Structures are given as C-alpha cells and as structure tokens.
Amino acid sequence: MRAQPPGPAGYPVVGNTYHYARDPFSFMDAVRRAYGDVARFQLGPVDTYMVSNPDDVERVLVTEESTFRKADFEDDAVNALLGKGLLMSEGAFWEKQRRLAQPAFNMGRISGLVDTMAEKTSAMLDGWSDGDTVNLQLPIARLTVEIIVDAMFGVSVDEETVRRVQDNLEPLGARFEPDPVRFLTPSWVPSEGNREYYDALATLEDIVDDLVERRRASGDEGTDFLSLLLRAQAVGDQTDRQVRDEMMTMLLAGHDTTALTLTYAFHQLGCHPHVEERFHEEVDSVLGGEAPTMGDLRHLEYTERVLKETMRVLPPVYTLFRQANADVKLGGYRVPADSLVMVPQWVVHRDPAYWDDPGAFDPERWRPERARERHRYAYFPFGAGPRHCIGKQFSLVEAKVIASMVANRFSLELRSAADLSLRPSLTMHPREPVEVRLHAR
C-alpha cells in the first residue's frame, strides 16, 4: 500500500481552502486531471482525500458505507440549521428515523400526489403570459416550496410565507459558500455574515414551528411525514426538537434540488434547440395539452432522459463528504482514520474515462442500451447506498410533472448566457439569474 496519494501544495493553516473557495469546480477538475483517481489536499487543517473512480465511489457509499460516517465539520451553523435530521444523523438513530419517514415516500403515496403537483403548477403558469421575461429559478423554487409543504407537512402555505422562505434562503446559502476567512471565523463571532445567518435561521424556525402547530391542531390522520412524526411523538418516540430538525431538513432539502434541476434543464433546452424540439414533441404526443397523470409520466421517457442528463452535467448536489472511521485503503493508498473523504459528482459525472464526449448535452446517452454499458456508480446525483436521498422518486416525479406542464403551455427562449457561472453552497446555484422569454404555444 502506498503511503500518501499525490496532491497540490497548500498554504499554512488554510491549506488549499483559498484555491477551492475561489472556484471549487475548476479546482476539483484540475486535481482530478493532475493527480488521478485519489488525490490528497487540505481544506483548512483537515486532510481531504478526493476519490473519483466509480469503484471507490461504490466502496465509500455502498459496499463499505459503515466504514465511512457522515462528515463532522464541527460547524455550529450546520448543527443549528439541520440538527439531527435525516441528512445529518447517524447509526441506529438515523436508521430509526429513516424507517419512520419511508411511508411518506413510497411510490403509492407519491402517485397520489401527482394531481396536487399538477394543480399547483397550473396555478403558477396561470400567472405567466406570452412575451414575459422570467427569472426562472424564483417561480419554480416558490412552486417546489408549496409542493413540499403540502406533501410532507400536510398543510397549504400562503404566498407571503413562501416569499419569507425564499428571502431567508440567501443568507443561509451564503453561510456555506467556501470562504477561507469564514473558515477562520467561529460561528459565535458577531460578524455581519453570522448575524444575517442566525436571523434568517430564526425566521425559518418560526415558519416551521407555525406549520407544525397548524398540522397538530388539524387533528387529521395522514401519511405525510409530519403526521408520522407527530404520531410517534404522541407515544414518546420524538421530541419537539427532533420534529423541528426533520421538518427543517425537509423544507430546505425537499425543494431546492428539484428547483435547481428544472432551472438547469430549461437552460440546457434553450442551448440545444434540437433537444427542446424533441422534448416538446414527446410532451405533445403523450399529454395532448392535458395535465399529466401518473400513467402519463411513465411514457415521458425522453423528458426523463433530459432530466437525467441535466443532473449529470449540472448536478445540484456537486459533492458528498464522508469521514473514515478507521484506516482504509482507497486506490492503493492509505487513508487514515478521521480523514475527510470527498466524493464529487461534479468530477465523476464529467470524466472522459467513463463518459463519451462528457461536455456534450446528450439525452440519448440515457437510452437503456447505452446506460447499461457504464459503471453504475459513474452517476449518483442522489447519492447511493443506504443513505441515498429518500426523496429521489418524489423529486423525479415532481420534476416531470412541472417540466411537462410548462412545455404544454410555453416554449422558453433563453435570454441568459449559455455558459453559466456557478456558485457553490450546500447546493450548486447559478450566480446570475437564468432568464427566459415566454412564448405561448
């Protein structure tokens, strides 16, 4: 076993944080090209091992997942935001919470939510008019907030509450952008960024608390996630804090990635007219101008390929982190216990070793016969293994409903640049608005 993998030199104390923070996407690409399947660098004082071979991805996330725990960044801001929700909890406690949540995400229940998704999408589209220019991410994010609150909290949410959620997401996201100065600034320091973060967090907590109390007061028995939590709480199996952590996690994670996937998908369609034409042809053929049913969604095969290709080229979750529980070997190198292990979708999804012409946006690469030729773990937009995203099927169904209904009513002319400037946070956001001009169909 070789002792240490190669990697770029860094600065004292901050290591490679400056280079990573300046542009993590270019940094990860450059590290992969220069140093291969396993590379070592430092994020602050923490030894970080980036693995980009699908075999190692499979080991870390699937076959040896118990050897790698969720990364502990010792960041009070993360703990304050998500607590012990499904994204952050570990071990037997996580397994119990995952089992409790599962009925809210089974396909039978998701099928029953398609009409609700369609109704809310139709309401959004009723506010759009031929010739309008729309900053696409904003209305789609509002829509996905409305859908996740209805589906997982079991209550409806008014427009003012949705606006408050969106207004407070920006300082939350800014807190998690890589920044060497912020890395050296503890969360308790009353800096402007920290104050804005905790003020936004307090507002979102108030919103979640209100939604929980509304659901509790309704007395309705349901299969939404909040109802499952409240029934478990009634028998002493959930605390108020745990209910808060799970629902805060659901509110944030449950809408953001779908909204980003749709924003990026319509951006890519605007850059590739031949793909957009085929997308519209399929939607017209399957839906005939009507709202989709669950049965219709199964026939939107090209639409699903467009969404999959979008998540390959522009994955909203662009990297995962784990931490080694013990000394392990990856790619022939020793990775010491407690080291940070980075598993980057951004790099693996674009690696020419596993993808033909990886820079091209090609939904045809998702034809079954072509997809079977690739390593299963060359693509993992929702993670993989036991800790894969519980909302994967919900998100895919929701994205197909929204995308197809937009295509029923409008074609979208891209008014923004074809080359997106990307901003890293908990997820990958466009730095500039993705603007489209609406053309009624």
C-alpha positions in Angstrom: 0.0 0.0 0.0 1.4 3.4 -1.0 1.6 5.8 1.9 0.1 9.0 0.6 -1.6 10.0 -2.7 -0.3 13.0 -4.6 -1.9 16.4 -4.5 -1.5 20.1 -4.7 0.6 22.1 -2.1 -1.3 24.4 0.1 -0.7 27.4 2.5 -0.1 27.2 6.2 -3.3 26.9 8.3 -5.8 27.2 5.5 -4.2 24.6 3.2 -5.9 24.6 -0.2 -9.1 26.3 1.1 -8.3 29.5 -0.9 -8.0 27.7 -4.2 -11.0 25.6 -3.5 -13.1 28.6 -2.4 -12.2 30.7 -5.4 -13.7 28.1 -7.8 -14.3 24.6 -6.4 -15.5 23.2 -9.7 -12.3 24.2 -11.6 -10.2 23.1 -8.6 -11.8 19.6 -8.4 -11.4 19.2 -12.2 -7.7 20.3 -12.1 -6.9 18.0 -9.2 -8.5 15.0 -11.0 -6.6 15.7 -14.2 -3.3 16.3 -12.4 -3.3 13.6 -9.7 -5.7 10.8 -10.8 -8.3 8.7 -9.0 -7.2 9.6 -5.5 -5.7 12.9 -4.5 -4.9 14.5 -1.2 -5.2 18.1 -0.2 -6.1 20.2 2.8 -9.3 22.1 3.5 -8.2 24.2 6.4 -6.1 21.9 8.6 -8.2 18.8 7.6 -6.6 16.2 5.3 -9.0 15.6 2.5 -8.9 12.7 0.0 -10.8 13.2 -3.2 -11.9 9.9 -4.9 -13.2 9.9 -8.4 -13.1 6.3 -9.5 -16.6 4.7 -9.6 -15.2 1.6 -7.9 -14.1 3.8 -4.9 -17.4 5.7 -5.0 -19.2 2.3 -4.7 -17.0 1.3 -1.7 -17.4 4.6 0.1 -21.2 5.0 -0.4 -22.4 1.4 -0.8 -20.4 -1.7 -0.1 -18.3 -0.4 2.8 -20.6 2.5 3.8 -20.4 1.6 7.5 -16.6 2.4 7.4 -17.4 6.0 6.4 -19.6 8.2 8.6 -21.2 11.5 7.7 -18.5 14.2 7.8 -18.3 16.2 11.0 -17.2 19.7 10.1 -17.5 20.9 13.7 -19.6 23.8 12.4 -22.1 25.1 14.8 -24.0 26.7 11.9 -24.7 23.3 10.3 -25.9 21.8 13.6 -28.1 24.8 14.3 -29.7 24.5 10.8 -30.2 20.8 10.4 -29.6 19.3 13.9 -30.2 15.5 13.8 -32.5 15.5 10.8 -32.1 12.7 8.2 -29.3 14.4 6.4 -27.0 14.7 9.5 -28.0 11.9 11.9 -26.0 8.7 12.1 -26.2 5.0 13.1 -29.2 3.4 14.8 -30.9 6.7 15.4 -30.7 7.5 11.6 -32.0 4.1 10.8 -35.0 4.5 13.0 -35.8 8.0 11.5 -35.4 6.7 8.0 -37.8 3.8 8.7 -40.3 6.3 10.2 -40.1 8.5 7.2 -40.3 5.8 4.5 -44.1 5.5 4.2 -44.3 9.2 3.2 -42.0 8.5 0.2 -43.4 5.2 -1.1 -44.4 5.2 -4.8 -48.1 4.5 -3.9 -48.3 7.7 -1.9 -46.2 9.7 -4.5 -48.6 8.6 -7.2 -51.4 10.1 -5.2 -49.7 13.5 -5.1 -49.4 13.9 -8.9 -52.8 15.8 -9.1 -51.7 18.2 -6.3 -48.4 18.8 -8.1 -50.3 19.5 -11.3 -52.8 21.9 -9.7 -50.0 23.9 -8.1 -48.0 24.0 -11.3 -51.1 25.1 -13.2 -51.6 28.0 -10.8 -48.0 29.1 -11.4 -48.5 29.0 -15.1 -51.7 31.0 -14.9 -49.5 33.9 -13.8 -47.3 33.7 -16.8 -48.1 35.5 -20.1 -46.8 35.4 -23.7 -43.8 37.6 -24.1 -43.0 37.9 -20.4 -39.3 37.6 -19.3 -39.0 35.4 -16.2 -36.1 34.8 -13.8 -36.8 31.1 -13.9 -35.4 29.9 -10.6 -37.6 32.1 -8.5 -41.1 31.0 -9.5 -40.0 27.3 -9.7 -38.5 27.5 -6.3 -41.7 29.0 -4.9 -43.6 26.2 -6.6 -41.4 23.5 -5.1 -41.8 25.0 -1.6 -45.6 24.9 -2.0 -45.5 21.3 -3.1 -43.1 20.0 -0.4 -45.1 21.8 2.4 -48.4 20.3 1.1 -46.9 16.8 0.5 -44.7 16.5 3.7 -46.3 18.9 6.2 -49.9 18.2 5.2 -50.8 21.9 5.1 -51.1 24.5 2.5 -48.8 27.6 2.6 -49.7 31.1 1.5 -47.8 33.3 -0.9 -46.4 35.6 1.8 -44.9 32.6 3.7 -43.3 31.3 0.6 -41.8 34.7 0.0 -40.4 34.8 3.5 -38.9 31.3 3.0 -37.1 32.5 -0.2 -36.0 35.8 1.3 -34.2 33.9 4.1 -32.6 31.2 2.0 -30.0 33.6 0.6 -28.2 34.4 3.9 -28.4 30.7 4.8 -26.8 29.7 1.5 -24.1 32.4 1.8 -23.0 30.9 5.1 -22.0 27.7 3.4 -20.1 29.1 0.5 -16.4 28.0 0.8 -14.5 31.0 2.2 -11.1 30.9 3.9 -12.0 33.9 6.1 -15.2 32.4 7.2 -13.4 29.2 7.9 -11.2 31.0 10.4 -14.2 32.9 11.9 -16.1 30.9 14.6 -19.9 30.8 14.4 -20.2 32.7 17.7 -18.3 35.7 16.4 -20.9 38.5 15.8 -19.8 39.2 12.2 -22.3 40.6 9.7 -22.5 37.2 7.9 -23.1 35.3 11.1 -25.8 37.8 12.3 -27.6 37.5 9.0 -27.4 33.7 9.1 -28.8 33.4 12.6 -31.5 36.0 11.9 -32.6 34.0 8.8 -32.5 30.8 10.7 -34.7 32.2 13.4 -37.3 33.3 10.8 -37.3 29.9 9.1 -37.7 28.2 12.5 -40.7 30.4 13.2 -42.2 29.4 9.9 -41.6 25.7 10.6 -43.0 25.9 14.1 -46.1 27.6 12.7 -46.6 24.9 10.1 -46.1 22.1 12.7 -48.7 23.7 15.0 -51.2 24.1 12.2 -50.8 20.4 11.4 -51.0 19.4 15.0 -54.2 21.5 15.5 -55.9 20.0 12.5 -56.2 16.6 14.2 -56.2 14.9 10.8 -54.6 11.5 10.5 -52.4 11.4 7.4 -49.4 9.8 5.8 -47.4 13.0 5.3 -44.1 12.9 7.1 -45.1 15.4 9.7 -48.2 13.3 10.6 -45.9 10.3 11.0 -43.6 12.3 13.3 -46.5 13.6 15.4 -47.9 10.1 15.9 -44.5 8.9 17.0 -44.2 11.9 19.3 -47.6 11.0 20.9 -46.1 7.7 22.2 -42.9 9.4 23.4 -40.7 8.5 20.4 -39.9 12.0 19.1 -39.1 15.3 20.8 -40.2 18.7 19.7 -36.6 19.4 18.7 -36.4 16.3 16.5 -39.7 17.2 14.8 -38.2 20.6 14.1 -34.9 19.1 12.8 -36.7 16.7 10.4 -39.1 19.3 9.1 -36.4 22.0 8.7 -34.4 19.4 6.7 -37.4 18.6 4.6 -38.2 22.2 3.9 -34.7 23.0 2.7 -33.6 19.8 1.0 -37.1 18.9 -0.3 -37.5 21.8 -2.7 -34.0 23.2 -3.6 -32.5 20.4 -5.6 -35.7 19.9 -7.7 -36.0 23.7 -8.4 -32.3 23.8 -9.5 -32.6 20.7 -11.7 -35.6 22.3 -13.5 -33.8 25.6 -13.9 -30.7 23.9 -15.3 -32.9 21.7 -17.6 -34.7 24.6 -19.2 -31.3 26.4 -19.5 -29.9 23.4 -21.4 -33.0 23.1 -23.5 -32.6 26.7 -24.5 -29.0 26.0 -25.5 -29.9 22.9 -27.6 -32.9 23.6 -29.9 -32.9 20.1 -31.4 -33.3 18.6 -27.9 -36.0 21.1 -27.0 -37.9 20.3 -30.2 -37.9 16.6 -29.4 -38.9 17.3 -25.8 -41.9 19.3 -26.9 -42.9 16.6 -29.5 -43.0 14.0 -26.7 -45.0 16.1 -24.3 -47.5 17.0 -27.1 -47.8 13.3 -28.1 -48.2 12.0 -24.5 -50.3 14.7 -22.9 -52.1 16.4 -25.7 -52.3 19.6 -23.8 -53.7 18.0 -20.6 -52.2 17.8 -17.1 -50.2 14.6 -16.6 -51.4 11.5 -14.7 -49.0 9.1 -13.1 -49.6 6.8 -16.1 -48.6 9.6 -18.5 -45.4 10.2 -16.6 -44.2 6.6 -17.4 -44.4 7.5 -21.1 -42.4 10.7 -20.8 -39.2 8.7 -21.5 -37.3 11.5 -23.4 -38.3 14.0 -20.7 -36.7 11.7 -18.1 -33.6 11.5 -20.2 -33.4 15.3 -20.3 -33.6 15.5 -16.6 -31.0 12.8 -16.0 -28.6 14.4 -18.4 -29.1 17.7 -16.7 -28.2 16.2 -13.4 -25.1 14.7 -15.0 -23.8 17.9 -16.5 -25.1 20.3 -13.7 -25.6 18.2 -10.5 -27.3 20.4 -7.9 -25.5 18.3 -5.2 -22.0 18.6 -6.6 -20.0 16.7 -4.0 -20.5 14.5 -0.9 -18.3 14.2 2.1 -17.7 11.3 4.4 -15.2 10.6 7.2 -13.2 7.4 7.6 -13.9 5.5 10.8 -10.6 3.6 10.6 -7.6 3.4 8.4 -8.7 2.3 4.9 -7.1 1.8 1.5 -8.5 3.6 -1.5 -6.9 3.4 -4.9 -3.9 1.7 -3.3 -3.3 4.5 -0.9 -3.7 4.6 2.9 -6.4 6.9 4.1 -6.0 7.5 7.8 -8.9 7.3 10.3 -10.9 10.6 10.7 -9.7 11.9 7.3 -12.2 13.7 5.2 -13.2 11.8 2.0 -14.7 13.8 -0.8 -16.8 12.0 -3.4 -17.6 14.6 -6.1 -20.5 14.2 -8.5 -19.2 17.2 -10.5 -15.9 15.3 -11.4 -17.2 11.8 -11.8 -20.2 12.8 -13.9 -17.9 14.6 -16.4 -14.9 12.3 -16.5 -14.0 11.2 -20.1 -12.8 7.9 -18.6 -16.4 7.0 -18.1 -18.4 9.2 -20.5 -18.2 9.7 -24.2 -17.8 13.4 -25.1 -18.7 14.4 -21.5 -19.0 18.1 -22.3 -21.9 17.4 -24.7 -25.5 17.6 -23.5 -26.9 14.3 -24.9 -30.1 12.8 -23.5 -29.6 9.9 -25.8 -26.8 8.6 -23.6 -29.6 7.5 -21.3 -31.1 5.0 -23.7 -31.1 1.7 -21.8 -28.7 0.0 -24.1 -26.1 2.8 -23.7 -26.7 3.3 -19.9 -26.0 -0.4 -19.3 -22.5 -0.1 -20.7 -21.4 2.3 -17.9 -20.3 1.7 -14.4 -23.3 2.0 -12.2 -21.6 4.5 -9.9 -20.3 6.8 -12.6 -23.6 8.7 -11.9 -25.0 9.3 -8.5 -26.9 12.7 -8.4 -29.0 11.4 -5.4 -26.1 9.7 -3.6 -26.0 6.0 -3.4 -26.3 3.1 -1.0 -28.3 3.0 2.2 -28.0 6.8 2.6 -29.2 7.7 -0.9 -31.7 10.6 -0.9 -35.1 9.4 0.5 -36.8 11.9 -1.8 -35.3 10.6 -5.1 -38.6 9.3 -6.6 -40.6 12.2 -5.3 -38.2 14.6 -6.9 -38.2 12.8 -10.3 -42.0 12.6 -10.4 -42.3 16.3 -9.4 -39.7 17.4 -12.0 -41.5 15.5 -14.8 -44.9 17.0 -13.8 -43.6 20.6 -13.8 -41.4 20.2 -16.9 -44.2 18.7 -19.0 -46.8 21.2 -17.8 -44.5 24.1 -18.6 -44.0 22.6 -22.1 -47.7 22.2 -22.5 -48.2 26.0 -22.3 -45.0 27.6 -23.3 -41.7 27.4 -25.1 -38.9 29.1 -23.3 -36.4 31.3 -25.2 -33.1 31.6 -23.2 -32.1 35.2 -22.6 -29.2 34.5 -20.4 -25.6 33.4 -21.3 -25.1 29.8 -22.5 -22.1 29.5 -20.2 -23.4 29.5 -16.6 -21.3 31.0 -13.8 -21.9 28.7 -10.8 -22.0 29.5 -7.1 -21.1 26.7 -4.5 -23.1 26.5 -1.3 -24.9 23.5 0.2 -26.0 23.0 -3.4 -24.8 24.5 -6.7 -26.6 27.6 -7.7 -26.3 29.9 -10.8 -24.6 33.2 -9.9 -26.7 35.2 -12.3 -30.5 34.9 -13.0 -31.4 32.3 -15.6 -33.8 34.4 -17.7 -36.2 33.1 -20.3 -38.8 34.8 -22.6 -42.1 33.0 -22.6 -43.8 32.1 -25.9 -47.3 30.7 -25.6 -47.9 27.5 -27.5 
